Amino acid sequence: MKKLCFAISAVLLSSHAFAADNTYIRNGNIYSHQGKFFAGAGVATGSELYKGQDNTTGVYFNGGYHGEDFNADLAGINYRFLGDNNSKINFSVFAVGNPGFDAKDADVLSGMKDRKVSGDLGLNVDIRLGNGTLSTKFQHDVTDVYGGYQADITYYLPMNIGFADIVPYAGVHYFSQDYVDYYTGVSKADATTKRPEFKGKDAFTYQAGYVMVVSITDHLDITQAAGYSHLTSEIADSPLVDSKNQWITTLGVSYSF
């Protein structure tokens, strides 16, 4: 299940000026219940990233605190250091992790070395455009695992539709050559007749989807989300990757207090 994060980035699993009712955009994430702690869980299912991947459906958990400037949950930590809920431009710094993989996670990975979890530090700029938010990010590996960087630009449009808040989004994510090669490359030592040598190059993914938040009570929400990501050939041509078209859908519940 953790491999799906590569294709969807961190978009799916996450100011008053940017808000639709109780749902808002902060640091390029979709949040609800500002100033509250929360705990949540749900089920996610999606397409295979790696060939022969054995877990494309699984349970996820999240929890933490979403404040006015500081946010911390299992998806990452961020802090808004410039701007406020009424500003047209906000600046934030953030820290996030990138999932690794075990060779036993998919048939095509058998015999390869495990890939480590890595950690990035980054800078985010949220810009109010119309009723939505254009969020830009740049992040660099500070754990010296893959040694590269990533960038992202995504537009979010929070809307209230009566019974729920819904946030459609679309964007593009950039992966440096070091990232692509570390997570989808095949070295000469790992190459086989069914898994030829592959050197990763810098690549893009194009993504679109939505997150819908239905408030059951003042504290209890049901969240449903779906996302699609198209991998460019620099990733999709890897002998490890199952398809250039990736999708994921989730259904969960969260409690704020």
N, C-alpha and C positions, 0 to 999 in steps of 0.2 A: 504493500500500500504506500510506503514512503516514497517509492520511485515516482509516483504520480506528481509529487511536488515539483519535479524537474520540469515537466511539461507545462504545468499550470502556474509555476512560480509561486509566490506567496499570496497571490491576489485573492484566491478563493477562501483559503482557510482563515484569512481574519475576523465643525464650528457652527456655531449658530448660523453663520452666513452661508455655510455649505450644507445645512441640514434639511432633511425632509421629515418633519415631525420628530421622532426620537432617534433617527438614524442619521449618521454624519460621516464625513471623510476626514481622517487625520493621518498624516504621514503615509498617504497612499493606502490606507487600510479602511475597511468598512466597520464602523463601531456603532454601538447603541448604549444608552444609559450612561451618559457622561457623569463622572464623579462617583461611580459605583464599582464595587468588587463583583465578580461574576464567576460562575462555574458552569460548564456545559459539556455535553457529550452527544454523539450521534453516529451515524453510519455513512460511509462514503464508498462509492463504487465507480470504477472507471475502466478505461482501456489499458492494455499492457504497454508499458514503455519498452521494457526489455523482452526479447523473445523467450517464450516459455516461462514467463513470470507467473508465480503460483498464488499470489495474493493480490487480486485486483478489487476485492471487497474487504472492508475492515471497519473496526470501530475506532473513532477518534475522540480525544478528550482535549479540553482547553479550559483555562481559568486564569484569573489575574485581576488587574485593576486598570480601568480606563478613566483617566483624569482629564483635566482641562489641558495640561501641557505634557504630563508624564503618563506613559502607558507601558504596562508590562504584562505579558501573557506568555503562553507556551510557544507562540509563533515568533516572539521577539520583543525587544525593548526599544522605545523611542522617546525623545524629548524635544518639544517645540521650544526653541530658544529665541525666535523672533517672530512677532505677529501675535494676533489673538483671534477670538471667535468672530470678530467683525472686520478683520483685515482681508484685503483681496489677495495678499500673498503671505504664506506662512513658511518658515524654515525650520527643519527638524534634523536631528542626528539620530541614527538608529543602529542597532546591532541585531543581526539575524544569523541563523544557522542554515547550512546546506546539508541535506541528508546524504550519508554514504550508502554503500551496499555491501552485502555479504555475497560471496561467490555462490552460496547455496540458494540465493533468492530467485534465481532463474536458470533454466537449462543452459542458455547460451553463455552464462557467466562461469560455468563449471571449470575449475582449474585455474581461474584467474585470481590475482591478489585482490583482497577486499579493498574497497575504497573508504577512506576515513570521512567522518563528519567534519565539516569545515565551518569556520565562522567569519562573518564579514562585518565591517563597520562602514557606515554610509552617510550620505547627505541627501535629504529630501526637500523638494520645493513643491508646495501645493498652491496652485493658482486658480482663483475663482474665475470661471468663464461662463457667463450666462447663469443658468440654474445649476450648473455642474461644477466639477473640479477637475482640472488637469494636473495630474500628479507626476512629477519627474523624480527619478532616483539614480544615484550612482553609488556603488558599493565595491569594496576591495577586500580580498581575503587577508585577514590579519593573523591567521593561524599557520600560514605557510604550508597549507595542504595542497591546494591546486595553484596557488600563487598568482591568480589573475583577478579579473574584475567583471562586474555586470552593470548594466544600465537598463532603465525602464521608463517608458512614458505611457500613461494610461488615463483615459477620460472616464469619469464616473458621473452619473446623472441620477442622484437620489430623488425619488418621487413617492408621494403618499397616494395610495389608491383606495383609501377608505378603510378596508379591513387589514391593510398591511403597508409597510414601507418596502419599496422595491428599488434596487440599484443596478441598472444595466451598466456595463462597462465594455470598453474596447481599447486595445493598446498593442504595443510591441515591446518585446524584451530582447536585450542584447547579451550574449555570452561571449567572453573573450576566448581566444584559442586555447589558453591554458585550462579554462574550465571545461570546454568541450572535450579536449583531449584526455583530461583526467577522468571524467565520468563516462565517456563513450568511446574513447580510443582503445585500440588493441595494439600492444607492443609486439615486436618481433618474437619475443619469448612466449607471449600468450597466443600467438597465431596458430590456427589449425586449418585443416581443409574446409571445415564448415564455418570457421571464424577467421577470415583473412586479416592481415595487418591493416590497421586503419589509423591515420594521423588526423586528429581533429583540427578544424579551423574555426575562426570566429564565426558566429552564427546568430540568427534571429529566430524568435518565435512570435507569431501573430496570434493574439488571443482575444476572445470575446465571451461574455457570459452575463450572469445576473446573480444577485443575492436578494432574497425576499425574507423579511422579518415580520412575523405575525405576533402581535402582543396578545397574550391570553389574559394576563393580569398585569398589574403595575410592575411585577417582578419576574414573571415567567414569559419567555418568548419561544416560539418555534421558528427555526431558520431552515429554509430550503434554498439550495444554490445549485447552479449548473455552469460549467465552463467548457469551452472548446479552445484548443491550441493547435496551430499549424506549424510544424517544424520545417525549417528550410533544409536543403539537401546537405549542408555542412554537418548537421546532426542526423538527419533521417537516413543518410547513406551509410551510417555506421552499421556494421554487421551485427551489432548488439541490439539495435533499435528495431522494434516490431513494425511501427507505422509512423508516417509523418503526421497523421491526424490523431490527436489525442483528445479525450474528453473525460470529464469527471462530474459526478452529481452527488450531493450530500443532503442529508436530512437530520436535523439535530434539535436539541432543546437546551436552553440556558436559563439560569436563575441569577438575577442581579440583586445585590443587597448592600 
